[in-house]
Amino acid sequence: MALKKEIVAQIAKLARLEVDESDLDLMCSELSQILAWVEQLEEVDIGSVPPMTSVIEMDLKFREDVVTDGNQADDVIANAPERDHHFFVVPKVIE
């Protein structure tokens, strides 16, 4: 599937990526190759393969679910570049 520059530019905009006009041709080519590879994977017959979560069988040990705050709220909020009391301040991203 060959992608057009307009589609790649729209994808970059939605992903909040700055892409120079000169880089769009290269990105079109690379994304088209990735999509071609994914299309090739769709041709693999997996009808006889049972659904699984891992390629090896694993027995998970269950533990009691206990709700805690982690006792690290002050450490976490200390990493925030901007904060208001115990909340992160982030830029508005709604269009």
Backbone as XML, in Angstrom:
<?xml version="1.0"?>
<chain id="A" units="angstrom">
  <residue number="1" name="MET">
    <atom name="N" x="0.840" y="-1.172" z="0.000"/>
    <atom name="CA" x="0.000" y="0.000" z="0.000"/>
    <atom name="C" x="0.890" y="1.241" z="0.000"/>
  </residue>
  <residue number="2" name="ALA">
    <atom name="N" x="0.809" y="2.040" z="-1.030"/>
    <atom name="CA" x="1.601" y="3.262" z="-1.132"/>
    <atom name="C" x="0.843" y="4.410" z="-0.471"/>
  </residue>
  <residue number="3" name="LEU">
    <atom name="N" x="1.517" y="5.079" z="0.416"/>
    <atom name="CA" x="0.905" y="6.204" z="1.115"/>
    <atom name="C" x="1.232" y="7.509" z="0.399"/>
  </residue>
  <residue number="4" name="LYS">
    <atom name="N" x="0.317" y="8.449" z="0.463"/>
    <atom name="CA" x="0.536" y="9.767" z="-0.119"/>
    <atom name="C" x="1.092" y="10.703" z="0.950"/>
  </residue>
  <residue number="5" name="LYS">
    <atom name="N" x="1.759" y="11.755" z="0.483"/>
    <atom name="CA" x="2.347" y="12.726" z="1.409"/>
    <atom name="C" x="1.301" y="13.323" z="2.348"/>
  </residue>
  <residue number="6" name="GLU">
    <atom name="N" x="0.109" y="13.568" z="1.822"/>
    <atom name="CA" x="-0.933" y="14.197" z="2.630"/>
    <atom name="C" x="-1.331" y="13.312" z="3.807"/>
  </residue>
  <residue number="7" name="ILE">
    <atom name="N" x="-1.400" y="12.002" z="3.546"/>
    <atom name="CA" x="-1.765" y="11.054" z="4.612"/>
    <atom name="C" x="-0.676" y="11.023" z="5.681"/>
  </residue>
  <residue number="8" name="VAL">
    <atom name="N" x="0.588" y="10.962" z="5.248"/>
    <atom name="CA" x="1.699" y="10.917" z="6.201"/>
    <atom name="C" x="1.754" y="12.216" z="7.002"/>
  </residue>
  <residue number="9" name="ALA">
    <atom name="N" x="1.511" y="13.343" z="6.355"/>
    <atom name="CA" x="1.498" y="14.623" z="7.067"/>
    <atom name="C" x="0.375" y="14.651" z="8.101"/>
  </residue>
  <residue number="10" name="GLN">
    <atom name="N" x="-0.784" y="14.102" z="7.757"/>
    <atom name="CA" x="-1.908" y="14.053" z="8.700"/>
    <atom name="C" x="-1.592" y="13.132" z="9.878"/>
  </residue>
  <residue number="11" name="ILE">
    <atom name="N" x="-0.971" y="11.989" z="9.598"/>
    <atom name="CA" x="-0.576" y="11.066" z="10.672"/>
    <atom name="C" x="0.415" y="11.754" z="11.611"/>
  </residue>
  <residue number="12" name="ALA">
    <atom name="N" x="1.385" y="12.460" z="11.033"/>
    <atom name="CA" x="2.374" y="13.174" z="11.848"/>
    <atom name="C" x="1.696" y="14.240" z="12.704"/>
  </residue>
  <residue number="13" name="LYS">
    <atom name="N" x="0.729" y="14.944" z="12.136"/>
    <atom name="CA" x="0.016" y="15.978" z="12.892"/>
    <atom name="C" x="-0.742" y="15.359" z="14.062"/>
  </residue>
  <residue number="14" name="LEU">
    <atom name="N" x="-1.441" y="14.239" z="13.797"/>
    <atom name="CA" x="-2.193" y="13.577" z="14.859"/>
    <atom name="C" x="-1.280" y="13.048" z="15.958"/>
  </residue>
  <residue number="15" name="ALA">
    <atom name="N" x="-0.064" y="12.642" z="15.564"/>
    <atom name="CA" x="0.904" y="12.135" z="16.538"/>
    <atom name="C" x="1.709" y="13.264" z="17.178"/>
  </residue>
  <residue number="16" name="ARG">
    <atom name="N" x="1.364" y="14.495" z="16.814"/>
    <atom name="CA" x="2.046" y="15.680" z="17.329"/>
    <atom name="C" x="3.542" y="15.643" z="17.017"/>
  </residue>
  <residue number="17" name="LEU">
    <atom name="N" x="3.887" y="15.218" z="15.784"/>
    <atom name="CA" x="5.272" y="15.178" z="15.331"/>
    <atom name="C" x="5.509" y="16.295" z="14.332"/>
  </residue>
  <residue number="18" name="GLU">
    <atom name="N" x="6.641" y="16.972" z="14.453"/>
    <atom name="CA" x="7.024" y="17.970" z="13.465"/>
    <atom name="C" x="7.837" y="17.269" z="12.391"/>
  </residue>
  <residue number="19" name="VAL">
    <atom name="N" x="7.347" y="17.294" z="11.169"/>
    <atom name="CA" x="8.047" y="16.645" z="10.062"/>
    <atom name="C" x="8.281" y="17.687" z="8.978"/>
  </residue>
  <residue number="20" name="ASP">
    <atom name="N" x="9.538" y="17.843" z="8.578"/>
    <atom name="CA" x="9.859" y="18.761" z="7.487"/>
    <atom name="C" x="9.288" y="18.230" z="6.186"/>
  </residue>
  <residue number="21" name="GLU">
    <atom name="N" x="8.941" y="19.142" z="5.310"/>
    <atom name="CA" x="8.413" y="18.772" z="3.993"/>
    <atom name="C" x="9.414" y="17.893" z="3.241"/>
  </residue>
  <residue number="22" name="SER">
    <atom name="N" x="10.706" y="18.148" z="3.448"/>
    <atom name="CA" x="11.739" y="17.379" z="2.749"/>
    <atom name="C" x="11.812" y="15.932" z="3.235"/>
  </residue>
  <residue number="23" name="ASP">
    <atom name="N" x="11.318" y="15.666" z="4.439"/>
    <atom name="CA" x="11.370" y="14.310" z="4.991"/>
    <atom name="C" x="10.135" y="13.479" z="4.651"/>
  </residue>
  <residue number="24" name="LEU">
    <atom name="N" x="9.112" y="14.095" z="4.092"/>
    <atom name="CA" x="7.862" y="13.377" z="3.833"/>
    <atom name="C" x="8.032" y="12.242" z="2.826"/>
  </residue>
  <residue number="25" name="ASP">
    <atom name="N" x="8.850" y="12.451" z="1.786"/>
    <atom name="CA" x="9.050" y="11.387" z="0.796"/>
    <atom name="C" x="9.661" y="10.144" z="1.441"/>
  </residue>
  <residue number="26" name="LEU">
    <atom name="N" x="10.675" y="10.353" z="2.272"/>
    <atom name="CA" x="11.318" y="9.225" z="2.954"/>
    <atom name="C" x="10.337" y="8.533" z="3.893"/>
  </residue>
  <residue number="27" name="MET">
    <atom name="N" x="9.562" y="9.321" z="4.637"/>
    <atom name="CA" x="8.587" y="8.728" z="5.554"/>
    <atom name="C" x="7.510" y="7.959" z="4.797"/>
  </residue>
  <residue number="28" name="CYS">
    <atom name="N" x="7.066" y="8.485" z="3.652"/>
    <atom name="CA" x="6.074" y="7.776" z="2.832"/>
    <atom name="C" x="6.607" y="6.410" z="2.430"/>
  </residue>
  <residue number="29" name="SER">
    <atom name="N" x="7.852" y="6.402" z="1.980"/>
    <atom name="CA" x="8.471" y="5.144" z="1.547"/>
    <atom name="C" x="8.586" y="4.155" z="2.706"/>
  </residue>
  <residue number="30" name="GLU">
    <atom name="N" x="9.081" y="4.632" z="3.839"/>
    <atom name="CA" x="9.283" y="3.739" z="4.986"/>
    <atom name="C" x="7.960" y="3.217" z="5.542"/>
  </residue>
  <residue number="31" name="LEU">
    <atom name="N" x="6.969" y="4.088" z="5.675"/>
    <atom name="CA" x="5.671" y="3.637" z="6.184"/>
    <atom name="C" x="4.994" y="2.685" z="5.208"/>
  </residue>
  <residue number="32" name="SER">
    <atom name="N" x="5.169" y="2.906" z="3.919"/>
    <atom name="CA" x="4.604" y="1.995" z="2.919"/>
    <atom name="C" x="5.234" y="0.613" z="3.032"/>
  </residue>
  <residue number="33" name="GLN">
    <atom name="N" x="6.545" y="0.571" z="3.277"/>
    <atom name="CA" x="7.226" y="-0.718" z="3.455"/>
    <atom name="C" x="6.718" y="-1.429" z="4.706"/>
  </residue>
  <residue number="34" name="ILE">
    <atom name="N" x="6.508" y="-0.691" z="5.768"/>
    <atom name="CA" x="5.996" y="-1.290" z="7.007"/>
    <atom name="C" x="4.600" y="-1.858" z="6.778"/>
  </residue>
  <residue number="35" name="LEU">
    <atom name="N" x="3.739" y="-1.094" z="6.108"/>
    <atom name="CA" x="2.384" y="-1.578" z="5.832"/>
    <atom name="C" x="2.399" y="-2.792" z="4.913"/>
  </residue>
  <residue number="36" name="ALA">
    <atom name="N" x="3.322" y="-2.826" z="3.953"/>
    <atom name="CA" x="3.442" y="-3.989" z="3.073"/>
    <atom name="C" x="3.837" y="-5.219" z="3.885"/>
  </residue>
  <residue number="37" name="TRP">
    <atom name="N" x="4.711" y="-5.047" z="4.855"/>
    <atom name="CA" x="5.120" y="-6.166" z="5.701"/>
    <atom name="C" x="3.946" y="-6.659" z="6.545"/>
  </residue>
  <residue number="38" name="VAL">
    <atom name="N" x="3.148" y="-5.736" z="7.070"/>
    <atom name="CA" x="1.974" y="-6.120" z="7.857"/>
    <atom name="C" x="0.971" y="-6.860" z="6.973"/>
  </residue>
  <residue number="39" name="GLU">
    <atom name="N" x="0.783" y="-6.391" z="5.743"/>
    <atom name="CA" x="-0.110" y="-7.086" z="4.813"/>
    <atom name="C" x="0.393" y="-8.497" z="4.527"/>
  </residue>
  <residue number="40" name="GLN">
    <atom name="N" x="1.709" y="-8.658" z="4.467"/>
    <atom name="CA" x="2.293" y="-9.983" z="4.256"/>
    <atom name="C" x="1.993" y="-10.882" z="5.459"/>
  </residue>
  <residue number="41" name="LEU">
    <atom name="N" x="2.022" y="-10.333" z="6.661"/>
    <atom name="CA" x="1.709" y="-11.120" z="7.856"/>
    <atom name="C" x="0.258" y="-11.584" z="7.859"/>
  </residue>
  <residue number="42" name="GLU">
    <atom name="N" x="-0.636" y="-10.786" z="7.259"/>
    <atom name="CA" x="-2.049" y="-11.152" z="7.216"/>
    <atom name="C" x="-2.288" y="-12.414" z="6.387"/>
  </residue>
  <residue number="43" name="GLU">
    <atom name="N" x="-1.345" y="-12.774" z="5.529"/>
    <atom name="CA" x="-1.495" y="-13.948" z="4.677"/>
    <atom name="C" x="-1.185" y="-15.253" z="5.408"/>
  </residue>
  <residue number="44" name="VAL">
    <atom name="N" x="-0.579" y="-15.176" z="6.584"/>
    <atom name="CA" x="-0.213" y="-16.369" z="7.342"/>
    <atom name="C" x="-1.481" y="-17.019" z="7.884"/>
  </residue>
  <residue number="45" name="ASP">
    <atom name="N" x="-1.611" y="-18.336" z="7.657"/>
    <atom name="CA" x="-2.779" y="-19.073" z="8.134"/>
    <atom name="C" x="-2.582" y="-19.439" z="9.606"/>
  </residue>
  <residue number="46" name="ILE">
    <atom name="N" x="-3.371" y="-18.832" z="10.469"/>
    <atom name="CA" x="-3.281" y="-19.118" z="11.907"/>
    <atom name="C" x="-4.573" y="-19.737" z="12.422"/>
  </residue>
  <residue number="47" name="GLY">
    <atom name="N" x="-5.393" y="-20.244" z="11.515"/>
    <atom name="CA" x="-6.679" y="-20.812" z="11.895"/>
    <atom name="C" x="-6.567" y="-21.995" z="12.836"/>
  </residue>
  <residue number="48" name="SER">
    <atom name="N" x="-5.490" y="-22.773" z="12.724"/>
    <atom name="CA" x="-5.347" y="-23.961" z="13.570"/>
    <atom name="C" x="-4.568" y="-23.678" z="14.855"/>
  </residue>
  <residue number="49" name="VAL">
    <atom name="N" x="-4.133" y="-22.447" z="15.053"/>
    <atom name="CA" x="-3.361" y="-22.099" z="16.245"/>
    <atom name="C" x="-4.325" y="-21.609" z="17.324"/>
  </residue>
  <residue number="50" name="PRO">
    <atom name="N" x="-4.312" y="-22.243" z="18.496"/>
    <atom name="CA" x="-5.224" y="-21.800" z="19.563"/>
    <atom name="C" x="-4.794" y="-20.434" z="20.110"/>
  </residue>
  <residue number="51" name="PRO">
    <atom name="N" x="-5.758" y="-19.639" z="20.552"/>
    <atom name="CA" x="-5.404" y="-18.341" z="21.139"/>
    <atom name="C" x="-4.500" y="-18.532" z="22.351"/>
  </residue>
  <residue number="52" name="MET">
    <atom name="N" x="-3.501" y="-17.680" z="22.476"/>
    <atom name="CA" x="-2.578" y="-17.784" z="23.600"/>
    <atom name="C" x="-2.068" y="-16.398" z="23.970"/>
  </residue>
  <residue number="53" name="THR">
    <atom name="N" x="-1.552" y="-16.305" z="25.172"/>
    <atom name="CA" x="-1.005" y="-15.038" z="25.638"/>
    <atom name="C" x="0.508" y="-15.032" z="25.638"/>
  </residue>
  <residue number="54" name="SER">
    <atom name="N" x="1.120" y="-16.189" z="25.454"/>
    <atom name="CA" x="2.571" y="-16.300" z="25.450"/>
    <atom name="C" x="2.964" y="-17.491" z="24.588"/>
  </residue>
  <residue number="55" name="VAL">
    <atom name="N" x="4.178" y="-17.476" z="24.063"/>
    <atom name="CA" x="4.624" y="-18.597" z="23.244"/>
    <atom name="C" x="5.030" y="-19.796" z="24.086"/>
  </residue>
  <residue number="56" name="ILE">
    <atom name="N" x="5.245" y="-19.580" z="25.379"/>
    <atom name="CA" x="5.540" y="-20.695" z="26.278"/>
    <atom name="C" x="4.462" y="-20.760" z="27.348"/>
  </residue>
  <residue number="57" name="GLU">
    <atom name="N" x="4.208" y="-21.928" z="27.846"/>
    <atom name="CA" x="3.191" y="-22.128" z="28.884"/>
    <atom name="C" x="3.718" y="-21.577" z="30.206"/>
  </residue>
  <residue number="58" name="MET">
    <atom name="N" x="2.937" y="-20.728" z="30.844"/>
    <atom name="CA" x="3.359" y="-20.140" z="32.115"/>
    <atom name="C" x="2.238" y="-20.273" z="33.133"/>
  </residue>
  <residue number="59" name="ASP">
    <atom name="N" x="2.614" y="-20.639" z="34.346"/>
    <atom name="CA" x="1.671" y="-20.668" z="35.453"/>
    <atom name="C" x="1.906" y="-19.420" z="36.293"/>
  </residue>
  <residue number="60" name="LEU">
    <atom name="N" x="0.908" y="-18.588" z="36.361"/>
    <atom name="CA" x="1.037" y="-17.361" z="37.134"/>
    <atom name="C" x="0.556" y="-17.590" z="38.558"/>
  </residue>
  <residue number="61" name="LYS">
    <atom name="N" x="1.307" y="-17.081" z="39.486"/>
    <atom name="CA" x="0.930" y="-17.205" z="40.885"/>
    <atom name="C" x="0.066" y="-16.007" z="41.250"/>
  </residue>
  <residue number="62" name="PHE">
    <atom name="N" x="-1.102" y="-16.294" z="41.779"/>
    <atom name="CA" x="-2.008" y="-15.229" z="42.178"/>
    <atom name="C" x="-1.605" y="-14.688" z="43.536"/>
  </residue>
  <residue number="63" name="ARG">
    <atom name="N" x="-1.845" y="-13.423" z="43.722"/>
    <atom name="CA" x="-1.571" y="-12.796" z="45.005"/>
    <atom name="C" x="-2.804" y="-12.020" z="45.423"/>
  </residue>
  <residue number="64" name="GLU">
    <atom name="N" x="-2.866" y="-11.714" z="46.671"/>
    <atom name="CA" x="-3.965" y="-10.924" z="47.207"/>
    <atom name="C" x="-3.878" y="-9.503" z="46.650"/>
  </residue>
  <residue number="65" name="ASP">
    <atom name="N" x="-4.979" y="-8.998" z="46.129"/>
    <atom name="CA" x="-5.020" y="-7.621" z="45.656"/>
    <atom name="C" x="-5.224" y="-6.694" z="46.841"/>
  </residue>
  <residue number="66" name="VAL">
    <atom name="N" x="-4.257" y="-5.836" z="47.051"/>
    <atom name="CA" x="-4.319" y="-4.888" z="48.150"/>
    <atom name="C" x="-4.101" y="-3.494" z="47.571"/>
  </residue>
  <residue number="67" name="VAL">
    <atom name="N" x="-5.016" y="-2.603" z="47.842"/>
    <atom name="CA" x="-4.910" y="-1.239" z="47.343"/>
    <atom name="C" x="-4.020" y="-0.431" z="48.270"/>
  </residue>
  <residue number="68" name="THR">
    <atom name="N" x="-2.976" y="0.169" z="47.705"/>
    <atom name="CA" x="-2.103" y="1.065" z="48.467"/>
    <atom name="C" x="-1.814" y="2.287" z="47.601"/>
  </residue>
  <residue number="69" name="ASP">
    <atom name="N" x="-1.326" y="3.329" z="48.233"/>
    <atom name="CA" x="-0.943" y="4.512" z="47.466"/>
    <atom name="C" x="0.529" y="4.457" z="47.075"/>
  </residue>
  <residue number="70" name="GLY">
    <atom name="N" x="1.226" y="3.427" z="47.477"/>
    <atom name="CA" x="2.626" y="3.266" z="47.140"/>
    <atom name="C" x="3.568" y="4.085" z="48.007"/>
  </residue>
  <residue number="71" name="ASN">
    <atom name="N" x="3.011" y="4.963" z="48.827"/>
    <atom name="CA" x="3.813" y="5.814" z="49.705"/>
    <atom name="C" x="4.894" y="6.577" z="48.946"/>
  </residue>
  <residue number="72" name="GLN">
    <atom name="N" x="4.612" y="6.948" z="47.689"/>
    <atom name="CA" x="5.608" y="7.654" z="46.893"/>
    <atom name="C" x="5.038" y="8.903" z="46.234"/>
  </residue>
  <residue number="73" name="ALA">
    <atom name="N" x="3.914" y="9.393" z="46.705"/>
    <atom name="CA" x="3.273" y="10.549" z="46.073"/>
    <atom name="C" x="4.203" y="11.754" z="46.047"/>
  </residue>
  <residue number="74" name="ASP">
    <atom name="N" x="4.900" y="12.021" z="47.135"/>
    <atom name="CA" x="5.805" y="13.175" z="47.179"/>
    <atom name="C" x="6.977" y="12.995" z="46.219"/>
  </residue>
  <residue number="75" name="ASP">
    <atom name="N" x="7.513" y="11.768" z="46.123"/>
    <atom name="CA" x="8.616" y="11.505" z="45.195"/>
    <atom name="C" x="8.174" y="11.669" z="43.747"/>
  </residue>
  <residue number="76" name="VAL">
    <atom name="N" x="6.972" y="11.204" z="43.446"/>
    <atom name="CA" x="6.464" y="11.290" z="42.076"/>
    <atom name="C" x="6.224" y="12.738" z="41.689"/>
  </residue>
  <residue number="77" name="ILE">
    <atom name="N" x="5.553" y="13.488" z="42.521"/>
    <atom name="CA" x="5.225" y="14.879" z="42.187"/>
    <atom name="C" x="6.479" y="15.749" z="42.171"/>
  </residue>
  <residue number="78" name="ALA">
    <atom name="N" x="7.529" y="15.335" z="42.864"/>
    <atom name="CA" x="8.788" y="16.087" z="42.848"/>
    <atom name="C" x="9.408" y="16.085" z="41.453"/>
  </residue>
  <residue number="79" name="ASN">
    <atom name="N" x="9.096" y="15.089" z="40.629"/>
    <atom name="CA" x="9.639" y="15.007" z="39.273"/>
    <atom name="C" x="8.877" y="15.861" z="38.273"/>
  </residue>
  <residue number="80" name="ALA">
    <atom name="N" x="7.764" y="16.432" z="38.670"/>
    <atom name="CA" x="6.943" y="17.220" z="37.748"/>
    <atom name="C" x="7.620" y="18.560" z="37.481"/>
  </residue>
  <residue number="81" name="PRO">
    <atom name="N" x="7.754" y="18.940" z="36.206"/>
    <atom name="CA" x="8.351" y="20.241" z="35.914"/>
    <atom name="C" x="7.463" y="21.395" z="36.387"/>
  </residue>
  <residue number="82" name="GLU">
    <atom name="N" x="6.139" y="21.159" z="36.380"/>
    <atom name="CA" x="5.200" y="22.171" z="36.858"/>
    <atom name="C" x="4.091" y="21.450" z="37.611"/>
  </residue>
  <residue number="83" name="ARG">
    <atom name="N" x="3.725" y="21.976" z="38.783"/>
    <atom name="CA" x="2.712" y="21.297" z="39.583"/>
    <atom name="C" x="1.860" y="22.320" z="40.322"/>
  </residue>
  <residue number="84" name="ASP">
    <atom name="N" x="0.679" y="21.866" z="40.691"/>
    <atom name="CA" x="-0.246" y="22.673" z="41.482"/>
    <atom name="C" x="-0.710" y="21.784" z="42.625"/>
  </residue>
  <residue number="85" name="HIS">
    <atom name="N" x="-0.209" y="22.036" z="43.814"/>
    <atom name="CA" x="-0.427" y="21.196" z="44.988"/>
    <atom name="C" x="0.091" y="19.786" z="44.677"/>
  </residue>
  <residue number="86" name="HIS">
    <atom name="N" x="-0.758" y="18.776" z="44.671"/>
    <atom name="CA" x="-0.309" y="17.413" z="44.364"/>
    <atom name="C" x="-0.789" y="16.962" z="42.990"/>
  </residue>
  <residue number="87" name="PHE">
    <atom name="N" x="-0.850" y="17.889" z="42.031"/>
    <atom name="CA" x="-1.303" y="17.569" z="40.681"/>
    <atom name="C" x="-0.275" y="18.050" z="39.664"/>
  </residue>
  <residue number="88" name="PHE">
    <atom name="N" x="-0.093" y="17.264" z="38.596"/>
    <atom name="CA" x="0.748" y="17.677" z="37.486"/>
    <atom name="C" x="0.019" y="18.744" z="36.680"/>
  </residue>
  <residue number="89" name="VAL">
    <atom name="N" x="0.714" y="19.776" z="36.250"/>
    <atom name="CA" x="0.155" y="20.779" z="35.345"/>
    <atom name="C" x="0.672" y="20.443" z="33.953"/>
  </residue>
  <residue number="90" name="VAL">
    <atom name="N" x="-0.258" y="20.228" z="33.021"/>
    <atom name="CA" x="0.112" y="19.858" z="31.652"/>
    <atom name="C" x="-0.541" y="20.828" z="30.682"/>
  </residue>
  <residue number="91" name="PRO">
    <atom name="N" x="0.030" y="20.958" z="29.468"/>
    <atom name="CA" x="-0.586" y="21.856" z="28.490"/>
    <atom name="C" x="-1.912" y="21.306" z="27.986"/>
  </residue>
  <residue number="92" name="LYS">
    <atom name="N" x="-2.808" y="22.216" z="27.642"/>
    <atom name="CA" x="-4.104" y="21.830" z="27.092"/>
    <atom name="C" x="-3.882" y="21.284" z="25.684"/>
  </residue>
  <residue number="93" name="VAL">
    <atom name="N" x="-4.454" y="20.108" z="25.381"/>
    <atom name="CA" x="-4.242" y="19.487" z="24.071"/>
    <atom name="C" x="-5.537" y="19.263" z="23.302"/>
  </residue>
  <residue number="94" name="ILE">
    <atom name="N" x="-6.641" y="19.791" z="23.774"/>
    <atom name="CA" x="-7.923" y="19.610" z="23.095"/>
    <atom name="C" x="-8.010" y="20.602" z="21.952"/>
  </residue>
  <residue number="95" name="GLU">
    <atom name="N" x="-8.390" y="20.104" z="20.766"/>
    <atom name="CA" x="-8.525" y="20.985" z="19.601"/>
    <atom name="C" x="-9.939" y="21.456" z="19.464"/>
  </residue>
</chain>
